[in-house]
């Protein structure tokens, strides 16, 4: 089975529809499936529910889909630096389900493992617990969190073989791994594809059975959320002070 497609639009062909739920990997701008997000934007689908740690920043990553008003609901742990995300939420234009970061990761992992729900202490006694079942274990209260299952997962990997066995690079693994398993179909974009058998089996982070379609998205321009630099000293200033 050939899993490699020529581009993001081809890889998503037949998978997109209005009102669908998408799990998207990435953390801020680290490890986000840029090419797939661009293809979703170009497709024009609307009413999307997207589960992701955050929505990138303004006009980058999932922020593009917010700007084009294709997202109806975000399931996220962080609004952060995305002013459009904040504006739409405060204006009542975007439904947001806030979820503690670890709980969000576990909800996706659980969904991918066929676990419909689990109990956690995180959020007990806070707004997070509103409307959720509370159960006591050994004298401690826990709230029920539901696993997340999506129609589609979009993820970003580092290297994959032709069978879809995939490696992530350092912190770019972040949410990509659990998000990949939570979707009924997972589409991955990677930087490099090598022949099957080239990767050490002990170094596989995501087995190819989870990956249905792939594209090579390279080359990438590294995006930086915050660029902080110090003011340049005038030429010769340091020498004069000395």
Sine and cosine of phi, psi and omega as CSV:
sin_phi,cos_phi,sin_psi,cos_psi,sin_omega,cos_omega
0.00,0.00,0.85,-0.52,0.00,-1.00
-0.99,0.12,0.91,-0.41,-0.03,-1.00
-1.00,-0.08,-0.18,0.98,-0.10,-0.99
-1.00,0.02,0.81,-0.58,0.00,-1.00
-0.93,-0.37,0.40,-0.92,-0.10,-1.00
-0.94,0.34,-0.49,0.87,-0.01,-1.00
-0.36,-0.93,0.08,-1.00,-0.09,-1.00
-0.91,0.42,-0.64,0.77,-0.01,-1.00
-0.88,0.48,-0.66,0.75,0.01,-1.00
-0.92,0.39,-0.63,0.78,-0.02,-1.00
-0.92,0.39,-0.47,0.88,-0.02,-1.00
-0.99,-0.12,-0.01,1.00,-0.03,-1.00
-0.86,0.51,0.81,-0.59,0.02,-1.00
1.00,0.10,-0.04,1.00,-0.06,-1.00
-0.97,-0.24,-0.29,0.96,-0.11,-0.99
-0.99,-0.14,0.63,-0.78,0.10,-1.00
-0.40,-0.92,0.39,-0.92,0.03,-1.00
-0.88,0.47,0.62,-0.79,0.10,-0.99
0.98,0.18,0.14,0.99,-0.04,-1.00
-0.99,0.17,0.25,-0.97,0.06,-1.00
-0.95,-0.30,0.74,-0.68,-0.04,-1.00
-0.81,-0.58,0.74,-0.67,0.19,-0.98
-0.99,-0.12,0.81,-0.59,-0.06,-1.00
-0.86,-0.51,0.82,-0.58,0.04,-1.00
-0.97,0.25,0.18,-0.98,0.02,-1.00
0.90,-0.44,0.30,-0.95,-0.01,-1.00
-0.59,-0.81,0.96,-0.29,-0.15,-0.99
0.92,0.39,-0.86,-0.51,0.08,-1.00
-0.95,-0.30,0.16,0.99,-0.04,-1.00
-1.00,-0.03,0.87,-0.48,0.06,-1.00
0.95,0.30,0.50,0.86,0.00,-1.00
-1.00,-0.02,0.57,-0.82,0.01,-1.00
-0.98,0.18,0.98,0.22,-0.14,-0.99
-0.85,0.53,-0.74,0.67,-0.08,-1.00
-0.91,0.41,-0.62,0.78,0.00,-1.00
-0.93,0.36,-0.62,0.78,0.06,-1.00
-0.89,0.46,-0.69,0.73,0.03,-1.00
-0.87,0.49,-0.63,0.78,-0.01,-1.00
-0.93,0.36,-0.59,0.81,0.06,-1.00
-0.91,0.43,-0.67,0.74,0.05,-1.00
-0.87,0.50,-0.72,0.70,-0.03,-1.00
-0.91,0.41,-0.45,0.90,-0.03,-1.00
-0.94,0.34,-0.46,0.89,0.02,-1.00
0.99,0.12,0.11,0.99,0.02,-1.00
-0.89,0.46,0.53,-0.85,-0.07,-1.00
-0.75,-0.67,0.09,-1.00,0.06,-1.00
0.93,0.36,0.47,0.89,-0.10,-1.00
-0.97,0.23,0.61,-0.80,0.25,-0.97
-0.96,-0.27,0.83,-0.56,-0.07,-1.00
-0.84,-0.54,0.82,-0.57,0.11,-0.99
-0.99,-0.14,0.88,-0.47,-0.02,-1.00
-0.36,-0.93,0.49,-0.87,0.01,-1.00
-0.80,0.61,-0.66,0.75,0.06,-1.00
-0.45,-0.89,-0.14,-0.99,-0.03,-1.00
-0.90,-0.44,0.60,0.80,0.00,-1.00
0.90,0.43,-0.56,-0.83,0.08,-1.00
-0.82,-0.57,0.06,-1.00,-0.03,-1.00
-0.83,0.56,0.84,-0.55,0.07,-1.00
0.90,0.44,0.32,0.95,0.13,-0.99
-0.72,-0.69,0.61,-0.79,0.00,-1.00
0.88,0.47,-0.65,-0.76,-0.01,-1.00
-0.90,0.43,-0.27,0.96,0.08,-1.00
-0.85,0.53,-0.46,0.89,0.05,-1.00
-0.91,0.42,-0.63,0.78,-0.01,-1.00
-0.96,0.29,-0.49,0.87,0.10,-0.99
-0.93,0.37,-0.70,0.72,-0.03,-1.00
-0.88,0.47,-0.59,0.81,-0.01,-1.00
-1.00,0.06,0.08,1.00,0.09,-1.00
0.87,0.50,0.64,0.77,0.03,-1.00
-0.99,-0.12,-0.12,0.99,-0.06,-1.00
-0.96,-0.27,0.80,-0.60,0.04,-1.00
-0.99,-0.11,-0.51,0.86,-0.07,-1.00
-0.52,-0.85,0.67,-0.75,0.12,-0.99
-0.90,-0.43,0.72,-0.69,0.17,-0.99
-0.95,-0.30,0.97,-0.24,-0.20,-0.98
-0.60,-0.80,0.25,-0.97,0.08,-1.00
-0.95,-0.31,-0.16,0.99,-0.17,-0.99
-0.46,-0.89,0.80,-0.60,0.12,-0.99
-1.00,0.07,-0.72,0.70,0.18,-0.98
0.86,0.51,-0.79,-0.61,-0.22,-0.98
-1.00,-0.02,0.12,0.99,-0.05,-1.00
-1.00,-0.05,0.98,-0.18,-0.07,-1.00
-0.92,0.38,-0.54,0.84,0.02,-1.00
-0.94,0.35,-0.61,0.79,0.11,-0.99
-0.84,0.54,-0.77,0.64,-0.01,-1.00
-0.88,0.48,-0.70,0.71,-0.04,-1.00
-0.89,0.45,-0.74,0.68,-0.02,-1.00
-0.90,0.44,-0.62,0.78,0.00,-1.00
-0.91,0.42,-0.75,0.66,-0.04,-1.00
-0.92,0.39,-0.46,0.89,0.01,-1.00
-1.00,0.08,-0.05,1.00,-0.01,-1.00
0.97,0.25,0.32,0.95,-0.01,-1.00
-1.00,-0.03,-0.21,0.98,-0.06,-1.00
-0.69,-0.72,0.79,-0.61,0.09,-1.00
-0.99,0.14,0.74,-0.67,-0.03,-1.00
-0.79,-0.61,0.79,-0.62,0.13,-0.99
-0.95,-0.30,0.98,-0.19,0.00,-1.00
-0.97,0.24,0.66,-0.75,-0.07,-1.00
-0.60,-0.80,0.79,-0.62,0.04,-1.00
-0.79,0.62,0.58,-0.81,-0.17,-0.99
-0.84,0.54,-0.75,0.66,0.01,-1.00
-0.91,0.42,-0.60,0.80,0.03,-1.00
-0.91,0.42,-0.65,0.76,0.02,-1.00
-0.88,0.47,-0.71,0.70,0.03,-1.00
-0.87,0.49,-0.67,0.75,-0.03,-1.00
-0.95,0.31,-0.55,0.84,0.05,-1.00
-0.89,0.46,-0.63,0.78,0.03,-1.00
-0.96,0.29,-0.66,0.75,0.04,-1.00
-0.88,0.47,-0.68,0.74,0.00,-1.00
-0.90,0.44,-0.69,0.72,0.02,-1.00
-0.85,0.52,-0.66,0.75,0.01,-1.00
-0.94,0.34,-0.42,0.91,0.00,-1.00
-1.00,-0.04,0.06,1.00,0.00,-1.00
0.98,0.20,0.36,0.93,0.01,-1.00
-0.98,-0.17,0.92,-0.40,-0.11,-0.99
-0.95,0.30,-0.35,0.94,-0.01,-1.00
-0.16,-0.99,0.27,-0.96,0.02,-1.00
-0.45,-0.90,0.31,-0.95,0.02,-1.00
-0.97,-0.24,0.63,-0.77,0.02,-1.00
-0.59,-0.80,0.49,-0.87,0.07,-1.00
-0.98,0.19,-0.35,0.94,-0.06,-1.00
-0.88,0.47,0.84,-0.54,0.03,-1.00
0.99,-0.10,-0.11,0.99,0.01,-1.00
-0.86,0.51,0.74,-0.67,0.03,-1.00
0.98,0.18,0.14,0.99,0.01,-1.00
-0.86,-0.51,0.00,-1.00,0.04,-1.00
-0.88,0.48,-0.43,0.90,0.01,-1.00
-0.87,0.50,-0.50,0.86,-0.09,-1.00
-1.00,0.09,-0.14,0.99,-0.08,-1.00
-0.87,0.49,0.78,-0.63,0.05,-1.00
0.98,0.21,0.07,1.00,-0.03,-1.00
-0.96,-0.28,0.51,-0.86,0.02,-1.00
-0.91,0.42,0.69,-0.72,0.05,-1.00
-0.91,-0.40,0.74,-0.68,0.00,-1.00
-0.73,-0.69,0.59,-0.80,-0.02,-1.00
-0.99,-0.15,0.76,-0.65,0.10,-0.99
-0.81,-0.59,0.86,-0.51,0.01,-1.00
0.79,0.61,0.64,0.77,0.07,-1.00
0.99,0.14,0.04,1.00,0.00,-1.00
-0.91,-0.41,0.63,-0.78,0.01,-1.00
-1.00,0.08,0.63,-0.78,0.05,-1.00
-0.72,-0.70,0.50,-0.86,0.04,-1.00
-0.95,-0.32,0.51,-0.86,-0.01,-1.00
-1.00,0.09,0.81,-0.58,0.09,-1.00
-0.91,-0.42,0.67,-0.74,-0.02,-1.00
-1.00,0.03,0.61,-0.79,0.13,-0.99
-0.91,0.41,0.45,-0.89,0.00,-1.00
-0.96,-0.27,0.79,-0.62,0.14,-0.99
-0.85,-0.52,0.70,-0.71,-0.06,-1.00
-0.86,-0.51,0.35,-0.94,0.09,-1.00
-0.95,0.32,-0.52,0.86,-0.10,-1.00
-0.52,-0.85,0.66,-0.75,0.18,-0.98
-0.92,-0.40,0.70,-0.71,0.11,-0.99
-0.85,-0.53,0.79,-0.61,-0.09,-1.00
-0.68,-0.73,0.25,-0.97,0.04,-1.00
-0.84,-0.54,0.81,-0.59,0.04,-1.00
-0.88,-0.47,0.09,-1.00,0.02,-1.00
-0.99,-0.10,-0.87,0.50,-0.06,-1.00
-0.68,-0.73,0.64,-0.77,0.04,-1.00
-0.66,-0.75,0.40,-0.92,0.17,-0.99
-0.99,-0.12,0.06,-1.00,-0.11,-0.99
-0.91,0.40,-0.28,0.96,0.04,-1.00
-1.00,0.03,-0.06,1.00,0.02,-1.00
1.00,-0.07,-0.01,1.00,0.11,-0.99
-0.89,0.45,0.74,-0.67,-0.29,-0.96
-0.74,-0.67,0.57,-0.83,0.10,-0.99
-0.88,-0.48,0.58,-0.81,0.14,-0.99
-0.96,-0.29,0.40,-0.92,-0.01,-1.00
-0.97,-0.24,0.93,-0.37,0.11,-0.99
0.76,0.65,-0.77,-0.63,-0.12,-0.99
-0.94,0.35,-0.17,0.99,0.06,-1.00
-0.93,0.36,-0.13,0.99,0.10,-1.00
-0.92,0.40,-0.67,0.74,0.01,-1.00
0.23,0.97,-0.91,-0.41,-0.05,-1.00
-1.00,0.06,-0.09,1.00,-0.10,-0.99
-0.87,0.49,-0.65,0.76,-0.07,-1.00
-0.91,0.42,-0.81,0.58,0.01,-1.00
-0.92,0.40,-0.56,0.83,0.02,-1.00
-0.89,0.45,-0.61,0.80,-0.03,-1.00
-0.86,0.50,-0.61,0.79,-0.07,-1.00
-0.99,0.15,-0.30,0.95,-0.12,-0.99
-0.99,0.12,-0.22,0.98,-0.04,-1.00
-1.00,-0.08,0.53,-0.85,0.09,-1.00
-0.91,0.41,-0.52,0.86,0.12,-0.99
-0.75,-0.66,0.73,-0.69,0.03,-1.00
-0.90,-0.43,0.80,-0.60,0.09,-1.00
-0.91,-0.41,0.79,-0.61,-0.05,-1.00
-0.89,-0.45,0.65,-0.76,0.22,-0.98
-0.94,-0.34,0.67,-0.74,-0.08,-1.00
-0.73,-0.68,0.23,-0.97,0.01,-1.00
-1.00,0.05,-0.41,0.91,-0.08,-1.00
-0.42,-0.91,0.63,-0.77,0.11,-0.99
-0.88,-0.47,0.77,-0.64,-0.01,-1.00
-0.88,-0.47,0.28,-0.96,-0.01,-1.00
-0.88,0.48,0.54,-0.84,0.07,-1.00
-0.84,0.55,0.72,-0.69,-0.04,-1.00
0.99,-0.13,-0.16,0.99,-0.02,-1.00
-0.98,0.22,-0.41,0.91,-0.07,-1.00
-1.00,-0.07,0.65,-0.76,0.07,-1.00
-0.89,0.46,0.84,-0.54,-0.01,-1.00
-0.82,0.58,-0.52,0.85,0.01,-1.00
-0.97,0.25,-0.15,0.99,-0.03,-1.00
-0.95,-0.30,0.19,0.98,0.02,-1.00
-0.99,0.13,0.82,-0.58,0.02,-1.00
-1.00,-0.01,-0.52,0.85,0.00,-1.00
-0.69,-0.72,0.92,-0.40,0.01,-1.00
-0.89,0.46,0.55,-0.83,-0.06,-1.00
-0.89,0.46,-0.30,0.96,0.00,-1.00
-0.88,0.47,-0.41,0.91,0.01,-1.00
-0.99,0.12,-0.36,0.93,-0.12,-0.99
-0.99,-0.15,0.89,-0.46,-0.04,-1.00
-1.00,-0.08,-0.56,0.83,-0.03,-1.00
-0.63,-0.78,0.49,-0.87,-0.01,-1.00
-0.63,-0.78,0.43,-0.90,0.21,-0.98
-0.68,-0.73,0.39,-0.92,0.19,-0.98
-1.00,-0.09,0.89,-0.46,-0.07,-1.00
-0.99,-0.11,-0.20,0.98,-0.06,-1.00
-0.91,0.42,0.46,-0.89,0.08,1.00
-1.00,0.08,0.41,-0.91,0.01,-1.00
-0.90,-0.43,0.53,-0.85,0.20,-0.98
-0.99,-0.11,0.81,-0.59,-0.02,-1.00
-0.95,0.32,0.87,-0.49,0.03,-1.00
-1.00,-0.02,0.63,-0.78,0.01,-1.00
-0.86,-0.52,0.82,-0.58,-0.04,-1.00
-0.92,0.39,-0.74,0.67,0.01,-1.00
-0.79,-0.61,0.84,-0.54,0.08,-1.00
-0.96,-0.29,0.93,-0.37,-0.04,-1.00
-0.91,-0.40,0.88,-0.48,0.01,-1.00
-0.77,-0.64,0.44,-0.90,0.06,-1.00
-1.00,-0.03,0.45,-0.89,-0.02,-1.00
-0.89,0.46,0.64,-0.77,0.03,-1.00
-0.95,0.32,0.69,-0.73,0.10,-1.00
-0.98,0.21,0.60,-0.80,0.07,-1.00
-0.84,0.54,0.56,-0.83,0.00,-1.00
-0.84,0.54,0.79,-0.62,0.04,-1.00
1.00,0.05,-0.09,1.00,-0.04,-1.00
-0.90,0.44,-0.71,0.71,-0.02,-1.00
-0.89,0.46,-0.65,0.76,0.00,-1.00
-0.91,0.41,-0.63,0.77,0.00,-1.00
-0.91,0.42,-0.62,0.79,0.02,-1.00
-0.91,0.42,-0.59,0.81,0.00,-1.00
-0.92,0.39,0.00,0.00,0.00,0.00
